[in-house]
Every structure is written in C-alpha cells, then in structure tokens.
Amino acid sequence: MHILILQSYEDRAVNVNSKGVQTQLRILANHLITNEYFTNTSSEVVNAELEMLTTIYDGRVMVINNELKVIKDTYNINEGKTIISEEVVNCLKKGSKGAVSRYNHDDGFIEVVTPIIQAPIIQEGDISDKNEPTEVVRGVILTSVSTDSIEATLEVLSRRATTIEVIIILVIFVYAAVVSAALLQPFDRITAAIDDVKAGYTDEPIIGPNFLETEQIIKAFNALLKRMKVLDDSRQEFVSNVSHELKTPITSMKVLADSLLAQDNVPNEVYKDFMVDIVSEIDREDKIINDLLSLVKMDKTAADLNITSVDVVELVEIVCKRLRPIAVKHNIELTLESKRAVTAEIDEVKISLVVMNLVENAIKYNKDKGQVKVEVDADQQFFVVKVMDTGMGIPKESLDHIYERFYRVEKSRSRQIGGTGLGLAIVRNAILMHRGTIDVDSEVDKGTTFTVKIPLIYTNQK
C-alpha cells in the first residue's frame, strides 16, 4: 500500500505539472509569434516571460526555429547551435500532434516539447484543400522542468507513511497479543481440567465458557470422558461378573467334595451321583472359560479374519444339521429356507459360530413343540440370515442389554439350561468384525426374530 500510494501520487503530480507547463508554453508560443521573436530575440517582454518560466519551474527553456537552430537558451549554453532531436523533428513535422511530455525519473526532470504555431492568413477568394495543413509550425519550445519539489513531497509522504505503518504494526501486535491471551485463557482452563481428569482427581465433565473456539473441544472431550467412564464401569462389572460366574461352579464342586469327605462309607450310588454333579460343574466351568477366550480373541482390534469365499447356504445347512438332534430332544421343529444361492467373503468359523449361537438359543429358549425357522437371502451387496422362533420372547426393557456380557433375561432358567450369558456378545463381535449388523424383533410369549446382515464382499477398513 505504501508503494502504491506513493506511485499514484507521483504519477498524478507529474501529470498535473506537465499539463500546467504545456498550458504556459502554449501561451508563450503565441507571444513569440505576436512579438515576432524569431526575427528579433531582444524582446524584453518575451525574455522576461522565459526567465520567469525558468524560475518558476526551476528548469531550462530553449526556443528552436524551423531550421533546428537554437535562437534562445535560458542557460545561455546552446544559443546559435543546431539541435537534432527525434522529439523536436517530429514536433516540427506534425505540429500539435507532435507535442510530447516525457518524464525522466532517473534524472529527475520532465521534458516538454511544444510547437510554435502561426495560424495561416486566409484571404477572400482563397481555395481551401482539406488535405492541406491548416497549421504553420515556426519552431519548437523545448523545456526541461525539475521534479525536485515532487521528490521532496514524496520523501515527506514516505516518512509519514512509514511512521503510520510502524504505529499500525505496533497496534496490531498489541491487539494480537491481547486477543491471543484472551483466547488462550479458556484453553488453559480446559488443559487444567483435563490434567485433573488425567491425574484422577475428578471424573466430572468439563464446564467451560461457551466460546466457539472451545465449545466443540469441550463437547468432544466430555463425550470421550463419558465413553471412557462407561468402558471403565463395563470393565469393573465384567470382572465382577467373571469372578462370580467362575466362582459359582467352584463353590458347588467344593460343597459336593466336602459333603463326600464328611461322610463315611458312602454308597457307590451316592458317590456316583456326586461325581456326576461335579463333572457337570466342571463342564460348565470349561464352557465359561472357552466362551471368555473366544470373546477376548474377538475383542482384539488386530484380530485377523480368515476370509475365504464360502457357500453361505451350505454353511447354514451344516450348522442346522448339527443342531437338529438338540431340536429333536427339545421337541422343536427346525426348518431351513434358502431363497437363492449365496456366496460371500467371510470367516467361515466365526460366521458358523454366529449361526450356531442364534439357532441354539432359539431351540433352548423355545416352548414345547415350538418352531425355529432359518431363512437365507441376499441382494447385490449383503446376505441376510434370519432366525425366527416361537419361544418365550424378550421383554422390551431387556432388548438393549442382551448383547452385554453375562446378561440374562431370566437368570434362573439360563443357568438351568446351561447358558453362560456370553453367546450374544460373541455373536455381535463376530458380526461387527465383518462390518455387518444384527437386529432383534421380539414379543413376549410370541417369539423372537434375529436378523443378521453381512456384506458379500469383505472390506478391511483400518
């Protein structure tokens, strides 16, 4: 802006000076013709005007006739000499059209070339030709005008502009420092609050000023804090549940063993019954441990899936074939319906585990002479497996918790059936690893439908 403003002033000042000098020179040119200066250079009036013009513009004026001879030089250097200059020659040829004004920035002067024109005398009876020039050029005034005053003004303006710039820069820095300090204060408070949470002094959400710069950060951190708190509570509850679930079979076995040790001469039948119960508790313990190991493996984010191209219909048929004896034992009708052939990129073992858990639950938690129907379908992007039963159903208040570890809708019946409360958690994790979804629709005493939707082509998005 500094350079542009000074350049604009300089161009404007040079233009104004040039026009002013040209006006003065045209007046002087008329006086030269009127006073017949080309024949008599001793005219005091004209010479006074020339000296005054030289003084006013701190420059030099030369009067040149049409033979390129200098008849007057206010510096008294080139009088009587011949001057050959492109601008002078053009001006003599072209008249008014040859008048020029040129600014020499390096040397610090404005050069103005002005023709001295004498109007032709037209008498009565003269014939005018349109192509005949109407101007008679008697000579040229070559003037050099100093631009020292413009340069001085530019220096003053430059100094003032520099002073203003320095003041503006200082004001900007001070303002920036004040604003930065004001903007950083909320961040300092947020940092202190985060440090308190990190040190364990508090786990309460951060409350800060509702500035645009901090509002999103506070919301994001509070959401993260809430998520971490839920995870921490979930871990504590998980550890407590694991301890309880593992301790129960051990306690049962200890009670049974103590009962045997407390009795003398125990009949073989009683001894055998006690051993059967102990083996049952051992099997239950083993099932809980195996389910926990499966769940831990699926919880690992780096867990690798063994992705292969699998015939989904055949996979579901094999699972149903394995579970059909259990269905017969519970007097349940198990049917499979496949609407089309389905081939997908999946981990065969994990998806088998998903289908087996869902179908086995549908059989075990069903009514006497109930039905379990499995449907397999697909579209262009996903394949769908539906497991529908006519069992006892799941209450609405329990639908949001059925995927939690060790959660049971009816704890007494689940224990009686032999469930660990980890099956649906394993199912959900296996489906999420395939970037699929699982939905449940249930009505008490009418039945439950689980819908599993998994992409046909596996995409690993890390």
C-alpha positions in Angstrom: 0.0 0.0 0.0 2.9 2.3 0.8 4.4 1.8 -2.7 1.1 2.0 -4.5 0.1 5.2 -2.8 3.4 7.0 -3.4 3.5 5.8 -7.0 -0.1 7.0 -7.5 0.9 10.5 -6.1 4.0 10.7 -8.2 2.1 9.9 -11.4 -0.6 12.4 -10.6 1.9 15.1 -9.7 3.9 14.6 -12.9 0.7 14.7 -15.0 -0.5 17.9 -13.3 2.9 19.6 -13.7 3.1 18.5 -17.3 -0.3 19.9 -18.2 0.5 23.2 -16.4 3.8 23.6 -18.2 2.1 22.8 -21.6 -0.5 25.5 -20.9 2.1 28.1 -20.1 4.2 27.1 -23.1 1.2 27.5 -25.5 0.7 31.0 -24.2 4.4 31.7 -24.5 4.3 30.3 -28.1 1.5 32.8 -29.0 3.6 35.7 -27.5 6.6 34.6 -29.6 4.6 34.8 -32.8 2.9 38.1 -31.7 6.2 39.8 -30.9 8.0 38.3 -34.0 10.6 36.8 -31.7 12.2 34.7 -34.5 13.3 38.0 -36.2 14.0 39.9 -33.0 15.2 38.0 -29.9 15.7 41.1 -27.9 12.1 41.5 -26.9 12.2 42.3 -23.2 8.6 41.1 -22.6 9.2 37.6 -24.1 12.7 37.3 -22.5 11.1 38.2 -19.1 8.5 35.6 -19.6 11.1 33.0 -20.5 13.2 33.8 -17.3 10.1 33.8 -15.2 9.1 30.4 -16.5 12.6 29.1 -15.9 12.5 30.4 -12.3 9.0 29.1 -11.5 9.6 25.6 -12.7 13.3 25.5 -11.8 14.1 24.4 -15.3 15.5 25.3 -18.7 13.8 26.7 -21.8 15.1 26.6 -25.4 13.4 28.2 -28.4 14.2 26.4 -31.6 13.3 27.7 -35.1 12.1 25.5 -38.0 15.7 25.1 -39.2 16.6 23.3 -35.9 18.7 26.3 -34.7 18.5 27.3 -31.1 17.7 31.0 -31.0 17.2 31.3 -27.2 18.6 29.2 -24.3 17.8 30.4 -20.8 21.1 28.6 -19.7 23.0 30.5 -22.5 24.8 27.4 -23.4 23.4 26.2 -26.8 22.4 29.5 -28.4 23.2 29.5 -32.1 23.8 25.8 -32.2 21.8 23.3 -34.2 19.9 20.6 -32.2 18.8 17.4 -33.7 16.3 15.5 -31.5 13.7 13.0 -32.5 11.0 14.7 -30.5 11.9 18.2 -31.9 11.9 16.9 -35.5 8.5 15.1 -35.1 7.0 18.2 -33.5 8.2 20.4 -36.4 6.6 17.9 -38.9 3.3 17.1 -37.0 2.6 20.4 -35.3 0.2 20.0 -32.4 0.1 16.2 -32.8 3.8 16.1 -32.2 3.7 17.8 -28.8 5.0 15.4 -26.2 5.7 15.3 -22.5 8.2 12.7 -21.1 9.1 12.1 -17.5 12.7 11.0 -16.8 12.5 9.5 -13.3 16.3 8.7 -13.1 17.4 12.2 -13.9 14.5 13.9 -12.1 13.0 16.2 -14.8 10.1 16.5 -17.1 10.8 17.2 -20.8 8.1 19.0 -22.7 8.2 19.7 -26.4 5.6 22.3 -27.6 5.2 23.6 -31.2 5.2 27.3 -32.0 2.3 27.5 -34.5 1.3 30.5 -36.6 -2.2 30.4 -38.0 -2.4 30.9 -41.8 -4.0 34.1 -43.1 -6.9 33.2 -45.3 -8.0 35.9 -47.7 -11.2 36.3 -49.7 -11.1 34.1 -52.8 -8.7 31.6 -51.4 -9.5 27.9 -52.1 -9.1 25.5 -49.2 -8.0 21.9 -49.7 -9.0 19.5 -47.0 -5.6 17.7 -47.2 -3.7 21.0 -47.0 -2.3 21.5 -43.4 -4.0 24.4 -41.5 -1.0 24.9 -39.2 2.2 26.6 -39.9 5.0 25.5 -37.5 7.5 28.3 -37.0 9.5 26.4 -34.3 9.6 24.5 -31.1 9.9 25.2 -27.4 12.0 22.5 -25.7 11.5 22.7 -21.9 13.1 20.8 -19.1 11.2 21.1 -15.8 12.8 20.0 -12.5 10.8 17.5 -10.3 12.7 18.3 -7.1 9.5 19.5 -5.4 7.7 16.3 -6.3 10.7 14.2 -4.9 10.7 16.3 -1.7 7.0 15.8 -1.3 7.4 12.1 -1.9 10.1 11.9 0.8 7.8 13.7 3.3 4.9 11.4 2.4 7.1 8.3 2.6 8.4 9.3 6.1 4.8 10.0 7.3 3.6 6.7 5.8 6.4 4.8 7.4 5.6 6.4 10.8 1.9 5.5 10.4 2.9 1.9 9.3 5.1 1.4 12.4 2.3 2.7 14.6 -0.3 0.4 12.9 2.1 -2.6 13.2 2.6 -1.9 16.9 -1.1 -1.6 17.4 -1.7 -4.8 15.5 0.9 -6.7 17.6 -0.5 -5.3 20.8 -4.0 -6.2 19.8 -2.9 -9.6 18.6 -1.2 -10.2 21.9 -4.2 -9.1 24.0 -6.6 -11.2 21.8 -4.4 -14.2 21.9 -4.1 -14.1 25.6 -7.9 -13.8 25.9 -8.4 -16.7 23.5 -5.9 -18.9 25.3 -7.4 -18.5 28.7 -10.3 -20.9 28.0 -7.8 -23.4 26.6 -5.7 -23.1 29.7 -8.7 -23.8 31.9 -9.6 -26.8 29.6 -6.0 -28.1 29.9 -6.1 -27.8 33.7 -9.4 -29.6 33.8 -8.0 -32.4 31.5 -5.0 -32.7 33.8 -7.2 -33.1 36.8 -9.1 -35.9 35.0 -5.8 -37.5 33.9 -4.5 -37.4 37.5 -7.7 -39.0 38.7 -8.8 -36.0 40.9 -12.2 -35.9 39.2 -14.2 -37.7 36.5 -16.8 -35.0 36.1 -17.5 -33.4 32.7 -15.6 -30.2 31.9 -17.7 -27.0 32.1 -16.1 -24.0 30.3 -17.0 -20.7 28.6 -19.3 -21.1 25.6 -16.8 -19.7 23.1 -16.9 -21.0 19.6 -13.2 -22.0 19.8 -13.7 -24.1 22.9 -17.3 -25.4 22.7 -16.5 -28.2 20.2 -13.4 -29.3 22.1 -15.3 -29.4 25.4 -18.2 -31.4 23.8 -15.8 -33.9 22.2 -13.8 -34.3 25.4 -16.9 -34.8 27.5 -18.2 -37.3 25.1 -14.9 -39.2 25.2 -14.9 -38.9 29.1 -18.4 -40.3 29.2 -17.4 -43.2 26.8 -14.3 -43.9 28.9 -16.4 -43.9 32.1 -18.9 -46.4 30.5 -16.0 -48.6 29.4 -14.4 -48.4 32.9 -17.7 -49.3 34.5 -18.2 -52.1 32.0 -14.7 -53.5 32.8 -15.4 -53.4 36.5 -18.8 -55.1 36.0 -17.2 -57.6 33.7 -14.5 -58.5 36.2 -17.2 -58.8 38.9 -19.4 -61.0 36.7 -16.4 -63.2 35.6 -15.4 -63.6 39.2 -19.0 -64.6 40.2 -19.5 -66.9 37.2 -16.2 -68.7 37.7 -16.6 -68.9 41.5 -20.1 -70.4 41.4 -19.1 -73.8 39.8 -16.0 -73.9 42.0 -18.2 -73.3 45.1 -20.6 -76.0 44.0 -17.7 -78.5 43.5 -16.2 -77.7 46.9 -19.6 -78.2 48.6 -20.0 -81.5 46.8 -16.5 -82.6 47.6 -16.8 -81.6 51.3 -20.1 -83.5 51.5 -18.4 -86.6 50.3 -15.4 -86.2 52.7 -17.8 -85.6 55.6 -19.5 -88.9 55.1 -18.1 -92.4 55.9 -18.7 -95.4 53.9 -20.5 -93.6 51.2 -22.5 -95.9 48.9 -21.3 -96.2 45.4 -24.6 -94.8 44.0 -24.4 -91.7 46.1 -20.7 -91.3 45.3 -21.5 -91.7 41.6 -24.3 -89.1 41.8 -21.9 -86.6 43.5 -19.3 -87.2 40.8 -21.8 -86.7 38.1 -22.7 -83.3 39.6 -19.0 -82.4 39.9 -18.4 -83.3 36.3 -21.4 -81.2 35.3 -19.9 -78.2 37.2 -16.5 -78.8 35.6 -18.2 -78.8 32.1 -19.9 -75.6 33.0 -16.6 -74.0 34.1 -15.0 -75.2 30.9 -17.7 -73.7 28.8 -17.5 -70.3 30.5 -13.7 -70.3 30.1 -13.9 -71.2 26.4 -16.5 -68.5 25.8 -14.4 -66.0 27.6 -11.4 -66.9 25.4 -13.5 -66.6 22.2 -14.7 -63.2 23.4 -11.2 -61.9 24.2 -10.0 -63.0 20.8 -12.8 -61.1 19.1 -12.2 -58.0 21.2 -8.7 -57.6 19.8 -8.7 -55.0 17.1 -5.8 -56.7 15.5 -7.6 -60.0 15.3 -7.2 -61.5 11.8 -10.1 -62.9 9.9 -9.5 -65.9 7.8 -11.5 -64.5 4.8 -12.5 -67.1 2.1 -15.2 -67.4 -0.4 -17.9 -69.5 1.3 -21.2 -71.0 0.2 -23.4 -69.4 2.9 -26.4 -71.7 2.3 -24.2 -74.8 2.7 -22.7 -73.4 5.9 -26.1 -72.8 7.4 -27.3 -76.3 6.4 -24.3 -77.9 8.1 -25.0 -75.9 11.3 -28.7 -76.8 11.3 -27.8 -80.4 10.7 -25.5 -80.4 13.8 -28.2 -78.8 15.9 -31.1 -80.9 14.7 -30.6 -83.6 17.4 -30.8 -81.0 20.0 -34.0 -79.7 18.4 -35.5 -83.2 18.4 -34.5 -83.6 22.0 -36.4 -80.4 22.9 -39.3 -81.4 20.7 -38.7 -78.4 18.4 -39.3 -78.3 14.6 -36.2 -76.8 12.9 -36.6 -75.8 9.2 -34.3 -74.0 6.8 -35.4 -72.0 3.8 -33.0 -70.7 1.2 -34.3 -68.2 -1.4 -31.2 -68.3 -3.6 -27.6 -69.5 -3.8 -25.4 -67.2 -1.8 -21.6 -67.0 -1.9 -19.8 -64.4 0.3 -16.3 -63.5 1.5 -16.4 -64.3 5.2 -14.6 -66.1 8.1 -16.3 -69.5 7.9 -15.5 -70.4 11.6 -16.8 -67.1 13.1 -20.0 -67.0 11.0 -20.6 -70.7 11.8 -20.3 -69.6 15.5 -22.8 -66.8 14.9 -25.4 -69.1 13.3 -24.9 -71.8 15.8 -25.4 -69.5 18.8 -28.5 -67.9 17.4 -30.1 -71.2 16.4 -29.1 -73.0 19.6 -30.6 -70.1 21.7 -33.8 -70.3 19.6 -34.1 -74.0 20.3 -33.2 -73.9 24.0 -35.4 -70.9 24.9 -38.4 -72.1 22.9 -41.7 -73.6 24.0 -42.6 -77.3 23.9 -43.4 -78.3 20.3 -42.2 -74.9 19.2 -40.7 -74.0 15.8 -37.5 -72.5 14.7 -37.2 -71.2 11.1 -33.9 -70.1 9.5 -34.0 -68.1 6.3 -31.1 -67.2 4.0 -31.4 -64.5 1.4 -29.2 -61.9 -0.4 -29.2 -58.8 -2.6 -26.4 -57.2 -4.6 -24.4 -56.1 -1.6 -25.5 -58.1 1.5 -26.6 -61.6 2.5 -29.2 -61.9 5.3 -29.7 -64.7 7.8 -32.9 -64.7 9.8 -33.5 -66.9 12.8 -37.2 -66.9 13.9 -38.6 -68.8 16.9 -41.9 -69.2 18.7 -40.4 -69.1 22.1 -40.9 -67.0 25.2 -39.7 -63.8 23.7 -37.6 -60.9 25.2 -39.2 -58.1 27.2 -38.7 -54.6 25.7 -36.7 -53.3 28.7 -34.2 -56.1 28.1 -33.6 -55.6 24.3 -30.9 -53.0 24.8 -28.9 -55.2 27.2 -29.0 -58.7 25.6 -25.5 -58.2 24.0 -23.9 -57.3 27.3 -21.6 -59.9 28.7 -23.2 -62.2 31.3 -26.6 -60.5 30.9 -29.5 -63.0 31.2 -33.2 -62.2 30.7 -34.2 -65.0 33.1 -31.1 -65.9 35.2 -32.7 -69.0 36.8 -33.7 -70.5 33.5 -30.5 -69.6 31.8 -28.4 -71.3 34.5 -30.8 -74.3 34.3 -30.3 -74.6 30.5 -26.6 -74.1 30.9 -26.1 -70.7 29.2 -23.1 -68.5 30.2 -24.5 -65.2 29.2 -21.7 -64.6 26.6 -23.3 -66.1 23.5 -24.9 -63.0 22.1 -21.8 -60.9 23.0 -19.7 -63.3 20.9 -22.3 -63.1 18.1 -22.3 -59.4 18.0 -18.5 -59.1 18.0 -18.1 -61.6 15.2 -20.7 -59.7 13.1 -19.0 -56.3 13.7 -15.7 -57.8 12.7 -17.3 -58.5 9.3 -18.8 -54.9 9.3 -22.3 -56.3 9.4 -25.3 -55.6 11.6 -27.7 -57.6 13.8 -31.2 -56.6 14.7 -33.7 -58.2 17.0 -37.5 -58.1 17.0 -39.3 -59.8 19.9 -42.6 -60.1 21.6 -43.2 -61.8 24.9 -44.8 -65.2 24.6 -44.9 -65.0 20.8 -41.3 -65.3 19.7 -38.1 -63.6 18.6 -36.5 -62.9 15.3 -32.8 -62.1 14.9 -31.7 -60.6 11.5 -28.0 -60.7 10.6 -26.9 -58.6 7.6 -23.3 -59.0 6.3 -21.6 -57.6 3.2 -21.0 -60.2 0.4 -17.5 -58.7 -0.2 -15.3 -58.1 2.8 -13.6 -54.7 3.0 -10.8 -54.3 5.5 -11.0 -50.6 6.7 -8.3 -50.0 9.3 
